[in-house]
Structures are given as structure tokens and as C-alpha cells.
Amino acid sequence: MEDIQKVITEIEMKVAKMRSSLRSVNAENTKLQAEVLRLNEKLSARETEVLEFKSKYDQLKAHQEQNHVEQDYQQDKNVQIDALVREIDDCISRLKA
């Protein structure tokens, strides 16, 4: 009978130890779930930031391309004006001669 009581006591101690371990694991699990939630929120914020930066980058790139086209157009106009001025100078010099 004493052996049975001893075995029961050992089993009760093991069960108590396992319950304690289970509580510890559950607490750790809750902590980790909160950490996952926090990290997911942080990731979502970073993804939003990335989209905003990409939008700004695309706007800047489009603006730069537009400026480049305008500069090319202005250079073409300047070249045409220079050619016309040279032609006028040539005509004036012919008239003087």
C-alpha cells in the first residue's frame, strides 16, 4: 500500500511540474504572439513607407524626364536661333559687298 501511495505522490508531483511547465510555455507563447503582432504592425508601417517613397520617386523621375525634354527643346531652339542669326549675318555681309 505504501508503494502505491508513493507512486501516486510521484505522479502528482510530476503532474504539478508539468502544469507549471505548461503555464510557463503558455506565458512565453502569449509573449511571442504579442511580439509577432507588434512586428507585423511595424512591417505594415514600413510597407506603407515603401509605397510612399516609391510614389515620390516616380514623381521625381517623371519631373526629371519632363525637365530633360524641356532642356532638349530649349537647346534645339537655341541652335535654330544661332543658325538664323548666322544666316542673317551672312545676308547682311552680302548686301554690304
MIMARNU-324767 format. One record per residue: x, y, z of N, C-alpha, C in turn; residue in one letter. Coordinates in nm, 4 decimals, always signed. Layout:
N
X  Y  Z  X  Y  Z  X  Y  Z  A $
...
***
This chain:
97
+0.0816  -0.1195  +0.0000  +0.0000  +0.0000  +0.0000  +0.0862  +0.1262  +0.0000  M $
+0.1950  +0.1188  +0.0747  +0.2844  +0.2337  +0.0792  +0.3473  +0.2591  -0.0574  E $
+0.3763  +0.1533  -0.1293  +0.4336  +0.1686  -0.2628  +0.3360  +0.2390  -0.3569  D $
+0.2106  +0.2009  -0.3453  +0.1084  +0.2634  -0.4303  +0.0976  +0.4114  -0.3955  I $
+0.0978  +0.4418  -0.2679  +0.0899  +0.5819  -0.2238  +0.2115  +0.6604  -0.2721  Q $
+0.3270  +0.5951  -0.2682  +0.4497  +0.6595  -0.3139  +0.4410  +0.6883  -0.4642  K $
+0.3921  +0.5933  -0.5417  +0.3768  +0.6112  -0.6860  +0.2765  +0.7230  -0.7136  V $
+0.1660  +0.7256  -0.6407  +0.0646  +0.8306  -0.6584  +0.1247  +0.9670  -0.6274  I $
+0.2024  +0.9760  -0.5207  +0.2667  +1.1017  -0.4835  +0.3643  +1.1460  -0.5930  T $
+0.4402  +1.0536  -0.6469  +0.5340  +1.0868  -0.7545  +0.4593  +1.1360  -0.8788  E $
+0.3493  +1.0671  -0.9099  +0.2691  +1.1081  -1.0260  +0.2119  +1.2477  -1.0032  I $
+0.1618  +1.2742  -0.8826  +0.1077  +1.4068  -0.8513  +0.2153  +1.5141  -0.8635  E $
+0.3365  +1.4825  -0.8208  +0.4465  +1.5779  -0.8309  +0.4815  +1.6043  -0.9775  M $
+0.4835  +1.4968  -1.0573  +0.5121  +1.5133  -1.1994  +0.4028  +1.5950  -1.2679  K $
+0.2774  +1.5696  -1.2315  +0.1656  +1.6451  -1.2893  +0.1780  +1.7926  -1.2513  V $
+0.2110  +1.8209  -1.1255  +0.2275  +1.9597  -1.0808  +0.3419  +2.0264  -1.1571  A $
+0.4500  +1.9518  -1.1773  +0.5643  +2.0045  -1.2508  +0.5257  +2.0329  -1.3963  K $
+0.4503  +1.9418  -1.4563  +0.4069  +1.9598  -1.5947  +0.3109  +2.0786  -1.6069  M $
+0.2221  +2.0950  -1.5092  +0.1310  +2.2102  -1.5112  +0.2102  +2.3405  -1.5035  R $
+0.3111  +2.3406  -1.4184  +0.3955  +2.4589  -1.4059  +0.4670  +2.4871  -1.5381  S $
+0.5185  +2.3828  -1.5997  +0.5849  +2.3989  -1.7297  +0.4857  +2.4483  -1.8347  S $
+0.3643  +2.3951  -1.8317  +0.2615  +2.4367  -1.9268  +0.2280  +2.5846  -1.9091  L $
+0.2143  +2.6296  -1.7843  +0.1876  +2.7718  -1.7594  +0.3022  +2.8577  -1.8122  R $
+0.4237  +2.8109  -1.7902  +0.5410  +2.8845  -1.8379  +0.5418  +2.8918  -1.9906  S $
+0.5130  +2.7809  -2.0552  +0.5093  +2.7772  -2.2018  +0.3955  +2.8650  -2.2540  V $
+0.2803  +2.8610  -2.1881  +0.1678  +2.9456  -2.2303  +0.2017  +3.0940  -2.2159  N $
+0.2704  +3.1291  -2.1082  +0.3107  +3.2687  -2.0886  +0.4091  +3.3107  -2.1979  A $
+0.5036  +3.2243  -2.2287  +0.6001  +3.2528  -2.3353  +0.5290  +3.2642  -2.4702  E $
+0.4315  +3.1775  -2.4931  +0.3549  +3.1812  -2.6174  +0.2789  +3.3133  -2.6303  N $
+0.2170  +3.3574  -2.5232  +0.1444  +3.4846  -2.5243  +0.2397  +3.5997  -2.5539  T $
+0.3554  +3.5954  -2.4904  +0.4572  +3.6988  -2.5123  +0.5019  +3.7002  -2.6587  K $
+0.5254  +3.5822  -2.7145  +0.5699  +3.5730  -2.8537  +0.4601  +3.6162  -2.9514  L $
+0.3352  +3.5853  -2.9192  +0.2246  +3.6294  -3.0051  +0.2150  +3.7816  -3.0061  Q $
+0.2349  +3.8427  -2.8904  +0.2340  +3.9891  -2.8837  +0.3496  +4.0466  -2.9658  A $
+0.4650  +3.9822  -2.9589  +0.5815  +4.0262  -3.0366  +0.5546  +4.0135  -3.1867  E $
+0.4922  +3.9032  -3.2270  +0.4575  +3.8841  -3.3687  +0.3612  +3.9932  -3.4140  V $
+0.2620  +4.0233  -3.3330  +0.1657  +4.1283  -3.3667  +0.2361  +4.2630  -3.3815  L $
+0.3253  +4.2945  -3.2879  +0.3996  +4.4203  -3.2937  +0.4860  +4.4272  -3.4197  R $
+0.5528  +4.3174  -3.4503  +0.6387  +4.3149  -3.5691  +0.5571  +4.3235  -3.6981  L $
+0.4395  +4.2617  -3.6997  +0.3527  +4.2722  -3.8176  +0.3059  +4.4155  -3.8384  N $
+0.2742  +4.4847  -3.7286  +0.2339  +4.6250  -3.7390  +0.3506  +4.7103  -3.7904  E $
+0.4688  +4.6814  -3.7398  +0.5880  +4.7542  -3.7841  +0.6145  +4.7280  -3.9325  K $
+0.5993  +4.6032  -3.9736  +0.6177  +4.5673  -4.1144  +0.5159  +4.6392  -4.2019  L $
+0.3928  +4.6442  -4.1561  +0.2882  +4.7135  -4.2315  +0.3224  +4.8616  -4.2471  S $
+0.3720  +4.9222  -4.1404  +0.4115  +5.0635  -4.1468  +0.5266  +5.0821  -4.2456  A $
+0.6222  +4.9911  -4.2450  +0.7359  +5.0001  -4.3375  +0.6894  +4.9817  -4.4821  R $
+0.5942  +4.8911  -4.5035  +0.5414  +4.8703  -4.6390  +0.4715  +4.9965  -4.6885  E $
+0.3989  +5.0629  -4.5988  +0.3339  +5.1888  -4.6351  +0.4393  +5.2929  -4.6701  T $
+0.5455  +5.2986  -4.5898  +0.6561  +5.3912  -4.6173  +0.7183  +5.3638  -4.7539  E $
+0.7384  +5.2363  -4.7830  +0.7975  +5.1987  -4.9119  +0.7094  +5.2474  -5.0264  V $
+0.5783  +5.2285  -5.0136  +0.4867  +5.2735  -5.1187  +0.4917  +5.4253  -5.1350  L $
+0.4997  +5.4967  -5.0225  +0.5076  +5.6430  -5.0291  +0.6373  +5.6872  -5.0970  E $
+0.7492  +5.6244  -5.0592  +0.8773  +5.6602  -5.1203  +0.8790  +5.6255  -5.2690  F $
+0.8182  +5.5126  -5.3046  +0.8131  +5.4749  -5.4460  +0.7312  +5.5767  -5.5242  K $
+0.6207  +5.6209  -5.4666  +0.5379  +5.7215  -5.5331  +0.6161  +5.8511  -5.5517  S $
+0.6862  +5.8941  -5.4469  +0.7668  +6.0161  -5.4562  +0.8783  +5.9995  -5.5591  K $
+0.9411  +5.8825  -5.5607  +1.0482  +5.8554  -5.6570  +0.9941  +5.8631  -5.7996  Y $
+0.8780  +5.8009  -5.8216  +0.8185  +5.8035  -5.9555  +0.7843  +5.9460  -5.9981  D $
+0.7344  +6.0257  -5.9038  +0.7031  +6.1653  -5.9350  +0.8302  +6.2425  -5.9710  Q $
+0.9352  +6.2232  -5.8922  +1.0623  +6.2914  -5.9200  +1.1204  +6.2480  -6.0541  L $
+1.1105  +6.1196  -6.0822  +1.1629  +6.0682  -6.2084  +1.0859  +6.1283  -6.3263  K $
+0.9538  +6.1352  -6.3147  +0.8726  +6.1940  -6.4215  +0.9061  +6.3420  -6.4384  A $
+0.9230  +6.4116  -6.3268  +0.9577  +6.5541  -6.3317  +1.0945  +6.5736  -6.3977  H $
+1.1889  +6.4873  -6.3627  +1.3229  +6.4957  -6.4210  +1.3169  +6.4713  -6.5720  Q $
+1.2389  +6.3734  -6.6134  +1.2257  +6.3452  -6.7564  +1.1632  +6.4640  -6.8290  E $
+1.0634  +6.5255  -6.7654  +0.9988  +6.6421  -6.8259  +1.0994  +6.7568  -6.8390  Q $
+1.1788  +6.7791  -6.7348  +1.2815  +6.8840  -6.7401  +1.3833  +6.8549  -6.8494  N $
+1.4195  +6.7291  -6.8636  +1.5168  +6.6910  -6.9661  +1.4606  +6.7200  -7.1055  H $
+1.3329  +6.6874  -7.1261  +1.2693  +6.7143  -7.2554  +1.2649  +6.8645  -7.2812  V $
+1.2308  +6.9417  -7.1774  +1.2253  +7.0874  -7.1922  +1.3639  +7.1445  -7.2231  E $
+1.4664  +7.0915  -7.1577  +1.6026  +7.1377  -7.1842  +1.6440  +7.1050  -7.3270  Q $
+1.6100  +6.9848  -7.3728  +1.6413  +6.9478  -7.5114  +1.5702  +7.0406  -7.6089  D $
+1.4439  +7.0712  -7.5807  +1.3668  +7.1606  -7.6678  +1.4306  +7.2993  -7.6699  Y $
+1.4712  +7.3478  -7.5505  +1.5349  +7.4800  -7.5418  +1.6671  +7.4809  -7.6182  Q $
+1.7446  +7.3747  -7.6068  +1.8712  +7.3666  -7.6800  +1.8461  +7.3658  -7.8310  Q $
+1.7437  +7.2928  -7.8741  +1.7099  +7.2909  -8.0171  +1.6709  +7.4302  -8.0647  D $
+1.5926  +7.5011  -7.9817  +1.5536  +7.6376  -8.0178  +1.6763  +7.7274  -8.0279  K $
+1.7691  +7.7128  -7.9324  +1.8913  +7.7942  -7.9343  +1.9748  +7.7651  -8.0587  N $
+1.9834  +7.6394  -8.0968  +2.0586  +7.6022  -8.2168  +1.9921  +7.6640  -8.3395  V $
+1.8591  +7.6582  -8.3442  +1.7871  +7.7175  -8.4578  +1.8065  +7.8688  -8.4621  Q $
+1.8010  +7.9328  -8.3464  +1.8210  +8.0785  -8.3401  +1.9622  +8.1133  -8.3852  I $
+2.0614  +8.0367  -8.3370  +2.2003  +8.0613  -8.3781  +2.2155  +8.0477  -8.5300  D $
+2.1519  +7.9477  -8.5870  +2.1603  +7.9276  -8.7323  +2.0960  +8.0447  -8.8059  A $
+1.9815  +8.0914  -8.7561  +1.9144  +8.2057  -8.8192  +1.9992  +8.3322  -8.8087  L $
+2.0620  +8.3534  -8.6930  +2.1471  +8.4717  -8.6747  +2.2647  +8.4658  -8.7716  V $
+2.3283  +8.3495  -8.7865  +2.4390  +8.3357  -8.8811  +2.3916  +8.3617  -9.0245  R $
+2.2740  +8.3129  -9.0567  +2.2192  +8.3338  -9.1911  +2.1912  +8.4817  -9.2156  E $
+2.1357  +8.5496  -9.1143  +2.1092  +8.6938  -9.1265  +2.2407  +8.7696  -9.1413  I $
+2.3418  +8.7336  -9.0597  +2.4736  +8.7976  -9.0710  +2.5318  +8.7778  -9.2108  D $
+2.5150  +8.6584  -9.2634  +2.5652  +8.6299  -9.3979  +2.4937  +8.7163  -9.5021  D $
+2.3615  +8.7282  -9.4863  +2.2840  +8.8118  -9.5795  +2.3272  +8.9582  -9.5700  C $
+2.3489  +9.0074  -9.4492  +2.3908  +9.1469  -9.4299  +2.5277  +9.1693  -9.4929  I $
+2.6192  +9.0738  -9.4716  +2.7533  +9.0899  -9.5294  +2.7478  +9.0860  -9.6818  S $
+2.6586  +9.0101  -9.7409  +2.6440  +9.0060  -9.8872  +2.5866  +9.1377  -9.9399  R $
+2.4922  +9.1935  -9.8616  +2.4323  +9.3202  -9.9036  +2.5351  +9.4330  -9.8995  L $
+2.6261  +9.4281  -9.8055  +2.7294  +9.5313  -9.7929  +2.8328  +9.5198  -9.9046  K $
+2.8513  +9.4023  -9.9533  +2.9562  +9.3816  -10.0538  +2.9192  +9.4251  -10.1915  A $
***
